[in-house]
C-alpha cells in the first residue's frame, strides 16, 4: 500500500468535517476552490490530496458533497465502529471521555482504567472505571482496537508495553513523553505543551517581525 504523509491525512480529516457541515446545511455540490477556502488550503492541494485515492468530481460541476463524504469516511476507516479504551481517569481522561465527537465519528470508549483507588469503581455513563491491574484482561475481553493513554509520563511506557502485549495495534498518547512501540503498532502523540510552544514561537516571531519592520525612512534621513 502506498504510504500517505501525515499532513495529507490531517487535511483529509479537515475536508471531511467541512463537507459534513455543508451536508447538514443542505449543500449538495462544492468546487475545489470553495472546499480549499473553507479548509484553509489551496484548490491545487485539494485536488492533489484527493487524486491520491481516485477520481472525484466532474470538471465544471465540482464534487458531490455526499459522495465525497462517503469516500473520505471510507479512506479514513470511519465506516466501522472502533472499540476504544482509556487508560487514565484524571482530568484529561475525563475530558476525553466526555468529548462527544469521538462517538459521532465511530470511536466508542468502552473501558476506562486507572490506578487510583478513589477513582476505581466510579461509573461514567454506564462505564465502570476498572483497576489498571485488569488492563490486559479488559482489553482482550472487549476486543479493544485503540487505547488512549492519559497517564503521567513516568507511567506511560509501561502502560504502552502492556497494551502492545495485549494485542492492541492503535495507541493515542497524551503523556508528554516519547514512547517506543514495535513495528506494526500505530502510535500518535498529542503533546499539548509542544502545541502551545509552537503558538508561542509563532506569536514571538510575529511580534519581532512587526518591531523590525521597515518604516520607509533611513538613518541618514
N, CA and C atoms as a LAMMPS dump frame, in Angstrom:
ITEM: TIMESTEP
0
ITEM: NUMBER OF ATOMS
663
ITEM: BOX BOUNDS ff ff ff
-5.0000000000000000e+02 5.0000000000000000e+02
-5.0000000000000000e+02 5.0000000000000000e+02
-5.0000000000000000e+02 5.0000000000000000e+02
ITEM: ATOMS id mol type element x y z
1 1 1 N 0.847 -1.198 0
2 1 2 C 0 0 0
3 1 3 C 0.884 1.251 0
4 2 1 N 0.513 2.211 -0.824
5 2 2 C 1.274 3.449 -0.911
6 2 3 C 1.211 4.211 0.407
7 3 1 N 2.374 4.651 0.883
8 3 2 C 2.422 5.395 2.139
9 3 3 C 1.884 6.81 1.913
10 4 1 N 1.029 7.248 2.812
11 4 2 C 0.437 8.578 2.73
12 4 3 C 0.998 9.429 3.856
13 5 1 N 1.46 10.623 3.532
14 5 2 C 2.064 11.508 4.531
15 5 3 C 1.031 11.946 5.56
16 6 1 N 1.484 12.106 6.794
17 6 2 C 0.575 12.514 7.872
18 6 3 C -0.126 13.843 7.6
19 7 1 N 0.571 14.855 7.033
20 7 2 C -0.145 16.104 6.732
21 7 3 C -1.31 15.903 5.76
22 8 1 N -1.16 14.954 4.83
23 8 2 C -2.243 14.665 3.897
24 8 3 C -3.439 14.087 4.631
25 9 1 N -3.188 13.136 5.529
26 9 2 C -4.27 12.535 6.308
27 9 3 C -4.965 13.595 7.154
28 10 1 N -4.181 14.502 7.74
29 10 2 C -4.764 15.571 8.555
30 10 3 C -5.676 16.455 7.708
31 11 1 N -5.247 16.768 6.477
32 11 2 C -6.093 17.596 5.61
33 11 3 C -7.363 16.852 5.211
34 12 1 N -7.272 15.543 4.974
35 12 2 C -8.469 14.778 4.642
36 12 3 C -9.492 14.867 5.77
37 13 1 N -9.021 14.83 7.004
38 13 2 C -9.918 14.96 8.154
39 13 3 C -10.6 16.328 8.166
40 14 1 N -9.844 17.371 7.83
41 14 2 C -10.417 18.717 7.766
42 14 3 C -11.459 18.788 6.658
43 15 1 N -11.131 18.235 5.483
44 15 2 C -12.1 18.239 4.378
45 15 3 C -13.391 17.556 4.815
46 16 1 N -13.262 16.418 5.494
47 16 2 C -14.451 15.677 5.902
48 16 3 C -15.322 16.504 6.834
49 17 1 N -14.721 17.186 7.793
50 17 2 C -15.508 17.993 8.718
51 17 3 C -16.228 19.127 7.997
52 18 1 N -15.536 19.763 7.074
53 18 2 C -16.153 20.834 6.285
54 18 3 C -17.329 20.285 5.485
55 19 1 N -17.121 19.145 4.853
56 19 2 C -18.163 18.569 3.996
57 19 3 C -19.378 18.121 4.801
58 20 1 N -19.151 17.552 5.984
59 20 2 C -20.275 17.133 6.823
60 20 3 C -21.107 18.342 7.239
61 21 1 N -20.441 19.44 7.577
62 21 2 C -21.168 20.666 7.931
63 21 3 C -21.988 21.166 6.746
64 22 1 N -21.404 21.104 5.551
65 22 2 C -22.125 21.532 4.352
66 22 3 C -23.323 20.634 4.088
67 23 1 N -23.11 19.335 4.252
68 23 2 C -24.197 18.379 4.03
69 23 3 C -25.338 18.64 4.997
70 24 1 N -25.017 18.914 6.243
71 24 2 C -26.041 19.189 7.258
72 24 3 C -26.823 20.468 6.946
73 25 1 N -26.161 21.391 6.229
74 25 2 C -26.842 22.649 5.885
75 25 3 C -27.532 22.594 4.523
76 26 1 N -27.521 21.416 3.886
77 26 2 C -28.258 21.238 2.639
78 26 3 C -27.47 21.471 1.369
79 27 1 N -26.174 21.697 1.46
80 27 2 C -25.337 21.906 0.267
81 27 3 C -25.06 20.553 -0.381
82 28 1 N -25.238 20.468 -1.696
83 28 2 C -25.087 19.181 -2.387
84 28 3 C -23.838 19.098 -3.248
85 29 1 N -23.328 20.242 -3.72
86 29 2 C -22.109 20.226 -4.534
87 29 3 C -21.173 21.333 -4.061
88 30 1 N -19.873 21.132 -4.329
89 30 2 C -18.884 22.131 -3.927
90 30 3 C -17.697 22.06 -4.893
91 31 1 N -17.12 23.194 -5.17
92 31 2 C -15.945 23.255 -6.037
93 31 3 C -14.685 23.051 -5.199
94 32 1 N -13.584 22.726 -5.869
95 32 2 C -12.316 22.581 -5.156
96 32 3 C -11.876 23.924 -4.582
97 33 1 N -12.198 25.013 -5.268
98 33 2 C -11.85 26.348 -4.761
99 33 3 C -12.558 26.631 -3.437
100 34 1 N -13.862 26.316 -3.376
101 34 2 C -14.628 26.589 -2.164
102 34 3 C -14.215 25.653 -1.023
103 35 1 N -13.971 24.387 -1.351
104 35 2 C -13.525 23.446 -0.326
105 35 3 C -12.172 23.881 0.232
106 36 1 N -11.303 24.357 -0.653
107 36 2 C -9.993 24.841 -0.219
108 36 3 C -10.133 26.063 0.679
109 37 1 N -10.989 26.984 0.296
110 37 2 C -11.168 28.2 1.087
111 37 3 C -11.664 27.869 2.49
112 38 1 N -12.628 26.973 2.569
113 38 2 C -13.176 26.606 3.867
114 38 3 C -12.219 25.763 4.697
115 39 1 N -11.263 25.119 4.029
116 39 2 C -10.324 24.229 4.724
117 39 3 C -8.984 24.883 5.014
118 40 1 N -8.795 26.099 4.529
119 40 2 C -7.547 26.797 4.789
120 40 3 C -6.374 26.315 3.966
121 41 1 N -6.637 25.884 2.726
122 41 2 C -5.56 25.438 1.852
123 41 3 C -5.823 25.954 0.442
124 42 1 N -5.212 25.336 -0.565
125 42 2 C -5.397 25.778 -1.948
126 42 3 C -6.171 24.739 -2.737
127 43 1 N -6.781 25.185 -3.836
128 43 2 C -7.524 24.261 -4.689
129 43 3 C -6.6 23.195 -5.266
130 44 1 N -5.378 23.601 -5.614
131 44 2 C -4.417 22.639 -6.152
132 44 3 C -4.102 21.557 -5.128
133 45 1 N -3.978 21.96 -3.849
134 45 2 C -3.689 20.984 -2.799
135 45 3 C -4.864 20.032 -2.599
136 46 1 N -6.075 20.559 -2.641
137 46 2 C -7.266 19.71 -2.522
138 46 3 C -7.268 18.657 -3.62
139 47 1 N -7.058 19.109 -4.859
140 47 2 C -7.095 18.174 -5.987
141 47 3 C -5.978 17.132 -5.871
142 48 1 N -4.806 17.561 -5.439
143 48 2 C -3.68 16.628 -5.284
144 48 3 C -3.973 15.598 -4.207
145 49 1 N -4.495 16.058 -3.057
146 49 2 C -4.8 15.139 -1.963
147 49 3 C -5.824 14.092 -2.39
148 50 1 N -6.886 14.521 -3.054
149 50 2 C -7.948 13.597 -3.431
150 50 3 C -7.505 12.659 -4.548
151 51 1 N -6.687 13.151 -5.475
152 51 2 C -6.263 12.329 -6.608
153 51 3 C -5.419 11.138 -6.178
154 52 1 N -4.853 11.198 -4.977
155 52 2 C -4.057 10.074 -4.478
156 52 3 C -4.93 8.862 -4.174
157 53 1 N -6.252 9.071 -4.122
158 53 2 C -7.157 7.98 -3.742
159 53 3 C -8.199 7.666 -4.809
160 54 1 N -8.102 8.315 -5.958
161 54 2 C -9.049 8.028 -7.025
162 54 3 C -9.473 9.288 -7.752
163 55 1 N -10.51 9.147 -8.556
164 55 2 C -11.04 10.272 -9.329
165 55 3 C -12.358 10.721 -8.713
166 56 1 N -12.423 11.99 -8.369
167 56 2 C -13.618 12.53 -7.727
168 56 3 C -14.061 13.792 -8.466
169 57 1 N -15.373 14.015 -8.51
170 57 2 C -15.898 15.23 -9.102
171 57 3 C -15.897 15.211 -10.613
172 58 1 N -16.531 16.229 -11.178
173 58 2 C -16.604 16.392 -12.62
174 58 3 C -16.231 17.818 -12.975
175 59 1 N -15.406 17.947 -13.999
176 59 2 C -14.951 19.267 -14.426
177 59 3 C -16.145 20.164 -14.746
178 60 1 N -16.154 21.339 -14.153
179 60 2 C -17.229 22.293 -14.373
180 60 3 C -18.417 22.115 -13.448
181 61 1 N -18.49 20.968 -12.775
182 61 2 C -19.62 20.698 -11.89
183 61 3 C -19.204 20.614 -10.424
184 62 1 N -17.936 20.342 -10.166
185 62 2 C -17.453 20.234 -8.791
186 62 3 C -17.66 18.845 -8.223
187 63 1 N -17.644 18.763 -6.908
188 63 2 C -17.769 17.495 -6.211
189 63 3 C -19.168 17.337 -5.63
190 64 1 N -19.685 16.117 -5.68
191 64 2 C -20.889 15.798 -4.928
192 64 3 C -20.489 15.701 -3.459
193 65 1 N -21.117 16.507 -2.611
194 65 2 C -20.744 16.528 -1.192
195 65 3 C -20.965 15.159 -0.562
196 66 1 N -22.12 14.542 -0.828
197 66 2 C -22.418 13.235 -0.225
198 66 3 C -21.414 12.177 -0.678
199 67 1 N -21.103 12.136 -1.976
200 67 2 C -20.161 11.135 -2.489
201 67 3 C -18.777 11.336 -1.893
202 68 1 N -18.379 12.596 -1.737
203 68 2 C -17.055 12.866 -1.186
204 68 3 C -17.013 12.532 0.309
205 69 1 N -18.099 12.801 1.023
206 69 2 C -18.169 12.407 2.439
207 69 3 C -18.024 10.893 2.56
208 70 1 N -18.771 10.156 1.743
209 70 2 C -18.709 8.692 1.794
210 70 3 C -17.302 8.194 1.464
211 71 1 N -16.678 8.808 0.45
212 71 2 C -15.333 8.38 0.044
213 71 3 C -14.313 8.657 1.132
214 72 1 N -14.384 9.841 1.735
215 72 2 C -13.417 10.2 2.773
216 72 3 C -13.61 9.347 4.027
217 73 1 N -14.848 9.057 4.376
218 73 2 C -15.087 8.18 5.518
219 73 3 C -14.491 6.801 5.277
220 74 1 N -14.596 6.317 4.051
221 74 2 C -14.01 5.024 3.712
222 74 3 C -12.486 5.084 3.776
223 75 1 N -11.896 6.136 3.195
224 75 2 C -10.442 6.29 3.186
225 75 3 C -9.896 6.36 4.607
226 76 1 N -10.604 7.084 5.486
227 76 2 C -10.147 7.277 6.865
228 76 3 C -10.557 6.131 7.795
229 77 1 N -11.19 5.101 7.244
230 77 2 C -11.568 3.956 8.061
231 77 3 C -12.704 4.226 9.016
232 78 1 N -13.609 5.135 8.645
233 78 2 C -14.681 5.546 9.548
234 78 3 C -16.025 4.901 9.213
235 79 1 N -16.002 3.866 8.377
236 79 2 C -17.243 3.185 8.043
237 79 3 C -17.527 2.03 9
238 80 1 N -16.755 1.943 10.06
239 80 2 C -16.962 0.908 11.065
240 80 3 C -16.868 1.555 12.438
241 81 1 N -17.226 0.818 13.468
242 81 2 C -17.099 1.282 14.836
243 81 3 C -15.774 0.783 15.409
244 82 1 N -15.033 1.691 16.031
245 82 2 C -13.768 1.337 16.673
246 82 3 C -13.977 1.26 18.178
247 83 1 N -13.559 0.139 18.753
248 83 2 C -13.691 -0.068 20.196
249 83 3 C -12.465 0.521 20.882
250 84 1 N -12.702 1.463 21.8
251 84 2 C -11.618 2.247 22.396
252 84 3 C -11.601 2.047 23.912
253 85 1 N -10.391 2.005 24.482
254 85 2 C -10.229 2.003 25.928
255 85 3 C -9.407 3.22 26.324
256 86 1 N -9.698 3.746 27.503
257 86 2 C -8.994 4.907 28.038
258 86 3 C -8.233 4.484 29.288
259 87 1 N -6.923 4.731 29.305
260 87 2 C -6.109 4.44 30.48
261 87 3 C -5.723 5.771 31.112
262 88 1 N -6.277 6.041 32.284
263 88 2 C -6.057 7.315 32.953
264 88 3 C -7.38 8.042 33.143
265 89 1 N -7.875 8.063 34.382
266 89 2 C -9.178 8.669 34.656
267 89 3 C -9.032 10.022 35.337
268 90 1 N -7.922 10.706 35.077
269 90 2 C -7.72 12.044 35.625
270 90 3 C -8.477 13.086 34.826
271 91 1 N -8.055 14.349 34.949
272 91 2 C -8.783 15.439 34.294
273 91 3 C -8.748 15.328 32.777
274 92 1 N -7.577 14.986 32.227
275 92 2 C -7.504 14.832 30.769
276 92 3 C -8.372 13.661 30.328
277 93 1 N -8.286 12.551 31.053
278 93 2 C -9.094 11.389 30.717
279 93 3 C -10.577 11.694 30.769
280 94 1 N -11.008 12.411 31.789
281 94 2 C -12.425 12.769 31.91
282 94 3 C -12.867 13.654 30.75
283 95 1 N -12.013 14.598 30.366
284 95 2 C -12.359 15.48 29.245
285 95 3 C -12.464 14.69 27.946
286 96 1 N -11.548 13.749 27.735
287 96 2 C -11.58 12.943 26.522
288 96 3 C -12.812 12.046 26.492
289 97 1 N -13.145 11.49 27.647
290 97 2 C -14.322 10.621 27.706
291 97 3 C -15.595 11.405 27.355
292 98 1 N -15.63 12.655 27.771
293 98 2 C -16.816 13.472 27.52
294 98 3 C -16.866 14.112 26.145
295 99 1 N -15.848 13.888 25.318
296 99 2 C -15.789 14.514 24.002
297 99 3 C -16.749 13.797 23.054
298 100 1 N -17.865 14.429 22.751
299 100 2 C -18.939 13.775 22.012
300 100 3 C -18.577 13.425 20.575
301 101 1 N -17.65 14.158 19.982
302 101 2 C -17.315 13.923 18.58
303 101 3 C -16.68 12.551 18.371
304 102 1 N -16.056 11.98 19.397
305 102 2 C -15.492 10.64 19.265
306 102 3 C -16.574 9.657 18.829
307 103 1 N -17.665 9.633 19.569
308 103 2 C -18.728 8.662 19.271
309 103 3 C -19.379 8.956 17.919
310 104 1 N -19.547 10.229 17.594
311 104 2 C -20.154 10.567 16.298
312 104 3 C -19.299 10.061 15.142
313 105 1 N -17.989 9.989 15.346
314 105 2 C -17.088 9.532 14.298
315 105 3 C -16.811 8.039 14.359
316 106 1 N -17.491 7.357 15.288
317 106 2 C -17.362 5.905 15.333
318 106 3 C -16.362 5.373 16.336
319 107 1 N -15.836 6.245 17.222
320 107 2 C -14.889 5.813 18.249
321 107 3 C -15.627 5.707 19.585
322 108 1 N -15.89 4.496 20.036
323 108 2 C -16.682 4.267 21.235
324 108 3 C -15.769 3.856 22.386
325 109 1 N -15.677 4.692 23.421
326 109 2 C -14.877 4.355 24.597
327 109 3 C -15.68 3.377 25.45
328 110 1 N -15.208 2.148 25.501
329 110 2 C -15.956 1.077 26.148
330 110 3 C -15.326 0.598 27.438
331 111 1 N -14.149 1.124 27.79
332 111 2 C -13.499 0.72 29.036
333 111 3 C -12.599 1.848 29.51
334 112 1 N -12.526 2.017 30.833
335 112 2 C -11.663 3.025 31.443
336 112 3 C -10.885 2.341 32.569
337 113 1 N -9.569 2.627 32.63
338 113 2 C -8.711 2.013 33.64
339 113 3 C -7.93 3.103 34.381
340 114 1 N -7.679 2.862 35.675
341 114 2 C -6.886 3.791 36.457
342 114 3 C -6.274 3.045 37.644
343 115 1 N -5.222 3.642 38.23
344 115 2 C -4.552 3.027 39.378
345 115 3 C -4.971 3.659 40.701
346 116 1 N -5.764 4.729 40.65
347 116 2 C -6.165 5.453 41.85
348 116 3 C -7.37 4.765 42.498
349 117 1 N -7.223 4.252 43.736
350 117 2 C -8.356 3.587 44.397
351 117 3 C -9.589 4.479 44.506
352 118 1 N -9.389 5.804 44.587
353 118 2 C -10.524 6.718 44.7
354 118 3 C -11.343 6.775 43.415
355 119 1 N -10.725 6.452 42.289
356 119 2 C -11.431 6.504 41.004
357 119 3 C -11.993 5.146 40.596
358 120 1 N -11.319 4.074 41.018
359 120 2 C -11.765 2.733 40.647
360 120 3 C -13.168 2.485 41.202
361 121 1 N -14.054 2.021 40.341
362 121 2 C -15.433 1.771 40.734
363 121 3 C -16.384 2.893 40.378
364 122 1 N -15.847 4.072 40.025
365 122 2 C -16.719 5.161 39.584
366 122 3 C -17.437 4.758 38.298
367 123 1 N -18.648 5.242 38.142
368 123 2 C -19.434 4.925 36.948
369 123 3 C -19.516 6.167 36.063
370 124 1 N -19.015 6.032 34.851
371 124 2 C -19.049 7.122 33.877
372 124 3 C -20.069 6.762 32.801
373 125 1 N -21.265 7.262 32.913
374 125 2 C -22.314 6.989 31.909
375 125 3 C -22.398 5.51 31.551
376 126 1 N -22.374 4.679 32.553
377 126 2 C -22.527 3.248 32.305
378 126 3 C -21.234 2.477 32.219
379 127 1 N -20.101 3.164 32.083
380 127 2 C -18.797 2.508 32.05
381 127 3 C -18.158 2.621 33.427
382 128 1 N -17.806 1.504 34.026
383 128 2 C -17.213 1.492 35.356
384 128 3 C -15.688 1.566 35.233
385 129 1 N -15.074 2.489 35.97
386 129 2 C -13.615 2.61 35.967
387 129 3 C -13.023 1.376 36.647
388 130 1 N -12.145 0.691 35.921
389 130 2 C -11.541 -0.539 36.422
390 130 3 C -10.114 -0.291 36.908
391 131 1 N -9.628 -1.191 37.712
392 131 2 C -8.247 -1.123 38.163
393 131 3 C -7.304 -1.408 37.005
394 132 1 N -6.161 -0.715 36.997
395 132 2 C -5.189 -0.957 35.931
396 132 3 C -4.652 -2.383 35.989
397 133 1 N -4.829 -3.077 37.107
398 133 2 C -4.402 -4.473 37.197
399 133 3 C -5.23 -5.364 36.27
400 134 1 N -6.4 -4.884 35.882
401 134 2 C -7.282 -5.636 34.988
402 134 3 C -7.084 -5.26 33.523
403 135 1 N -6.051 -4.472 33.231
404 135 2 C -5.889 -3.894 31.891
405 135 3 C -5.869 -4.947 30.79
406 136 1 N -4.93 -5.875 30.843
407 136 2 C -4.797 -6.849 29.753
408 136 3 C -6.073 -7.665 29.56
409 137 1 N -6.643 -8.128 30.679
410 137 2 C -7.859 -8.932 30.575
411 137 3 C -9.023 -8.105 30.028
412 138 1 N -9.11 -6.848 30.459
413 138 2 C -10.191 -5.986 29.998
414 138 3 C -10.092 -5.671 28.511
415 139 1 N -8.87 -5.437 28.046
416 139 2 C -8.68 -5.152 26.619
417 139 3 C -9.059 -6.356 25.769
418 140 1 N -8.652 -7.537 26.211
419 140 2 C -8.958 -8.75 25.456
420 140 3 C -10.452 -9.066 25.489
421 141 1 N -11.069 -8.901 26.658
422 141 2 C -12.487 -9.218 26.807
423 141 3 C -13.349 -8.392 25.87
424 142 1 N -12.982 -7.111 25.682
425 142 2 C -13.795 -6.216 24.849
426 142 3 C -13.263 -6.086 23.428
427 143 1 N -12.242 -6.837 23.091
428 143 2 C -11.642 -6.776 21.745
429 143 3 C -11.338 -5.33 21.351
430 144 1 N -10.616 -4.637 22.231
431 144 2 C -10.325 -3.221 22.026
432 144 3 C -9.394 -3.015 20.831
433 145 1 N -9.721 -2.02 19.995
434 145 2 C -8.92 -1.696 18.816
435 145 3 C -7.893 -0.602 19.094
436 146 1 N -8.287 0.393 19.899
437 146 2 C -7.463 1.579 20.132
438 146 3 C -7.438 1.88 21.621
439 147 1 N -6.258 2.242 22.131
440 147 2 C -6.141 2.658 23.525
441 147 3 C -5.672 4.1 23.579
442 148 1 N -6.354 4.909 24.38
443 148 2 C -5.925 6.28 24.653
444 148 3 C -5.158 6.266 25.969
445 149 1 N -3.931 6.754 25.935
446 149 2 C -3.084 6.786 27.125
447 149 3 C -3.067 8.206 27.677
448 150 1 N -3.601 8.381 28.887
449 150 2 C -3.655 9.699 29.525
450 150 3 C -3.15 9.564 30.959
451 151 1 N -1.919 9.071 31.084
452 151 2 C -1.306 8.844 32.396
453 151 3 C -0.064 9.721 32.514
454 152 1 N 0.5 9.862 33.726
455 152 2 C 1.739 10.629 33.864
456 152 3 C 2.863 10.042 33.011
457 153 1 N 3.803 10.907 32.62
458 153 2 C 4.902 10.487 31.75
459 153 3 C 5.668 9.302 32.322
460 154 1 N 5.837 9.274 33.639
461 154 2 C 6.626 8.223 34.275
462 154 3 C 5.995 6.84 34.131
463 155 1 N 4.689 6.789 33.894
464 155 2 C 3.995 5.505 33.795
465 155 3 C 3.659 5.118 32.365
466 156 1 N 3.841 6.032 31.422
467 156 2 C 3.319 5.836 30.067
468 156 3 C 3.953 4.659 29.336
469 157 1 N 5.278 4.518 29.391
470 157 2 C 5.917 3.445 28.633
471 157 3 C 5.488 2.067 29.141
472 158 1 N 5.391 1.916 30.442
473 158 2 C 4.939 0.632 30.988
474 158 3 C 3.524 0.314 30.534
475 159 1 N 2.653 1.323 30.557
476 159 2 C 1.279 1.125 30.102
477 159 3 C 1.254 0.71 28.637
478 160 1 N 2.023 1.412 27.815
479 160 2 C 2.053 1.111 26.379
480 160 3 C 2.594 -0.294 26.134
481 161 1 N 3.62 -0.694 26.855
482 161 2 C 4.164 -2.053 26.704
483 161 3 C 3.09 -3.097 27.012
484 162 1 N 2.324 -2.864 28.045
485 162 2 C 1.258 -3.803 28.405
486 162 3 C 0.161 -3.825 27.349
487 163 1 N -0.168 -2.653 26.838
488 163 2 C -1.194 -2.556 25.797
489 163 3 C -0.764 -3.32 24.546
490 164 1 N 0.5 -3.155 24.167
491 164 2 C 1.017 -3.851 22.989
492 164 3 C 1.002 -5.361 23.209
493 165 1 N 1.424 -5.797 24.397
494 165 2 C 1.423 -7.238 24.681
495 165 3 C 0.011 -7.811 24.654
496 166 1 N -0.973 -6.963 24.946
497 166 2 C -2.368 -7.414 24.908
498 166 3 C -2.911 -7.512 23.483
499 167 1 N -2.108 -7.078 22.51
500 167 2 C -2.511 -7.225 21.116
501 167 3 C -3.137 -6.006 20.477
502 168 1 N -3.18 -4.871 21.191
503 168 2 C -3.755 -3.642 20.618
504 168 3 C -2.739 -3.021 19.665
505 169 1 N -3.203 -2.562 18.518
506 169 2 C -2.294 -2.044 17.496
507 169 3 C -2.5 -0.563 17.187
508 170 1 N -3.328 0.121 17.968
509 170 2 C -3.533 1.556 17.779
510 170 3 C -3.49 2.264 19.116
511 171 1 N -2.601 3.251 19.26
512 171 2 C -2.428 3.952 20.533
513 171 3 C -2.407 5.456 20.293
514 172 1 N -3.214 6.179 21.071
515 172 2 C -3.205 7.644 21.063
516 172 3 C -2.649 8.085 22.412
517 173 1 N -1.487 8.73 22.393
518 173 2 C -0.778 9.053 23.624
519 173 3 C -0.864 10.529 23.968
520 174 1 N -1.343 10.828 25.168
521 174 2 C -1.395 12.201 25.662
522 174 3 C -0.323 12.472 26.71
523 175 1 N 0.459 11.469 27.058
524 175 2 C 1.527 11.673 28.037
525 175 3 C 2.675 12.439 27.383
526 176 1 N 3.26 13.42 28.082
527 176 2 C 4.325 14.24 27.484
528 176 3 C 5.673 13.523 27.497
529 177 1 N 5.761 12.447 26.709
530 177 2 C 6.994 11.666 26.669
531 177 3 C 7.032 10.895 25.354
532 178 1 N 8.25 10.674 24.832
533 178 2 C 8.411 9.887 23.621
534 178 3 C 8.331 8.405 23.972
535 179 1 N 7.488 7.685 23.288
536 179 2 C 7.272 6.281 23.586
537 179 3 C 7.832 5.384 22.487
538 180 1 N 8.163 4.176 22.856
539 180 2 C 8.68 3.189 21.908
540 180 3 C 7.625 2.112 21.683
541 181 1 N 7.373 1.831 20.416
542 181 2 C 6.447 0.746 20.076
543 181 3 C 7.082 -0.082 18.967
544 182 1 N 6.754 -1.363 18.877
545 182 2 C 7.324 -2.215 17.828
546 182 3 C 6.692 -1.934 16.466
547 183 1 N 7.302 -2.407 15.399
548 183 2 C 6.695 -2.271 14.069
549 183 3 C 5.306 -2.9 14.055
550 184 1 N 4.429 -2.283 13.313
551 184 2 C 3.068 -2.802 13.219
552 184 3 C 2.098 -2.177 14.195
553 185 1 N 2.62 -1.343 15.11
554 185 2 C 1.762 -0.635 16.055
555 185 3 C 1.722 0.834 15.665
556 186 1 N 0.516 1.364 15.488
557 186 2 C 0.346 2.77 15.115
558 186 3 C 0.266 3.613 16.383
559 187 1 N 1.197 4.561 16.517
560 187 2 C 1.245 5.437 17.691
561 187 3 C 1.122 6.885 17.257
562 188 1 N 0.17 7.595 17.84
563 188 2 C 0.021 9.036 17.61
564 188 3 C 0.203 9.74 18.94
565 189 1 N 1.032 10.79 18.942
566 189 2 C 1.294 11.551 20.15
567 189 3 C 0.595 12.905 20.091
568 190 1 N -0.054 13.276 21.186
569 190 2 C -0.66 14.598 21.315
570 190 3 C -0.005 15.257 22.518
571 191 1 N 0.91 16.193 22.252
572 191 2 C 1.622 16.88 23.328
573 191 3 C 1.152 18.335 23.342
574 192 1 N 0.285 18.657 24.291
575 192 2 C -0.308 19.995 24.311
576 192 3 C 0.714 21.076 24.62
577 193 1 N 1.749 20.738 25.402
578 193 2 C 2.791 21.714 25.703
579 193 3 C 3.549 22.09 24.431
580 194 1 N 3.839 21.086 23.591
581 194 2 C 4.536 21.35 22.33
582 194 3 C 3.69 22.246 21.432
583 195 1 N 2.381 21.985 21.396
584 195 2 C 1.499 22.803 20.569
585 195 3 C 1.478 24.248 21.064
586 196 1 N 1.44 24.432 22.375
587 196 2 C 1.451 25.78 22.932
588 196 3 C 2.782 26.472 22.643
589 197 1 N 3.877 25.719 22.715
590 197 2 C 5.178 26.301 22.406
591 197 3 C 5.252 26.711 20.938
592 198 1 N 4.597 25.932 20.074
593 198 2 C 4.542 26.311 18.662
594 198 3 C 3.794 27.621 18.471
595 199 1 N 2.712 27.801 19.21
596 199 2 C 1.986 29.061 19.156
597 199 3 C 2.831 30.204 19.705
598 200 1 N 3.532 29.935 20.808
599 200 2 C 4.403 30.948 21.39
600 200 3 C 5.462 31.395 20.385
601 201 1 N 6.044 30.42 19.689
602 201 2 C 7.059 30.729 18.679
603 201 3 C 6.476 31.61 17.576
604 202 1 N 5.279 31.228 17.097
605 202 2 C 4.65 31.988 16.015
606 202 3 C 4.332 33.411 16.459
607 203 1 N 3.821 33.546 17.676
608 203 2 C 3.484 34.88 18.177
609 203 3 C 4.732 35.72 18.395
610 204 1 N 5.783 35.097 18.949
611 204 2 C 7.028 35.826 19.186
612 204 3 C 7.663 36.276 17.879
613 205 1 N 7.635 35.396 16.89
614 205 2 C 8.196 35.75 15.582
615 205 3 C 7.391 36.862 14.932
616 206 1 N 6.077 36.815 15.108
617 206 2 C 5.232 37.859 14.534
618 206 3 C 5.483 39.2 15.182
619 207 1 N 5.636 39.183 16.512
620 207 2 C 5.903 40.426 17.226
621 207 3 C 7.25 40.991 16.84
622 208 1 N 8.254 40.103 16.703
623 208 2 C 9.593 40.558 16.314
624 208 3 C 9.574 41.139 14.911
625 209 1 N 8.761 40.482 14.04
626 209 2 C 8.682 40.982 12.674
627 209 3 C 8.075 42.366 12.613
628 210 1 N 7.046 42.582 13.475
629 210 2 C 6.419 43.905 13.473
630 210 3 C 7.375 44.967 14.02
631 211 1 N 8.138 44.594 15.071
632 211 2 C 9.069 45.563 15.634
633 211 3 C 10.193 45.886 14.664
634 212 1 N 10.568 44.89 13.858
635 212 2 C 11.695 45.093 12.954
636 212 3 C 11.301 45.529 11.561
637 213 1 N 10.029 45.787 11.358
638 213 2 C 9.558 46.131 10.028
639 213 3 C 10.107 47.494 9.607
640 214 1 N 10.455 47.632 8.321
641 214 2 C 10.977 48.909 7.849
642 214 3 C 9.933 50.001 7.924
643 215 1 N 10.342 51.201 8.215
644 215 2 C 9.406 52.322 8.343
645 215 3 C 9.371 53.196 7.101
646 216 1 N 10.275 52.929 6.174
647 216 2 C 10.308 53.745 4.962
648 216 3 C 11.275 54.904 5.094
649 217 1 N 11.934 55.035 6.267
650 217 2 C 12.915 56.111 6.477
651 217 3 C 14.263 55.48 6.799
652 218 1 N 15.321 56.101 6.375
653 218 2 C 16.664 55.609 6.643
654 218 3 C 17.293 56.416 7.752
655 219 1 N 18.377 55.873 8.335
656 219 2 C 19.073 56.589 9.43
657 219 3 C 19.607 57.921 8.938
658 220 1 N 20.017 57.93 7.643
659 220 2 C 20.592 59.184 7.134
660 220 3 C 19.558 60.281 7.033
661 221 1 N 18.284 59.924 6.905
662 221 2 C 17.242 60.934 6.801
663 221 3 C 17.037 61.609 8.17
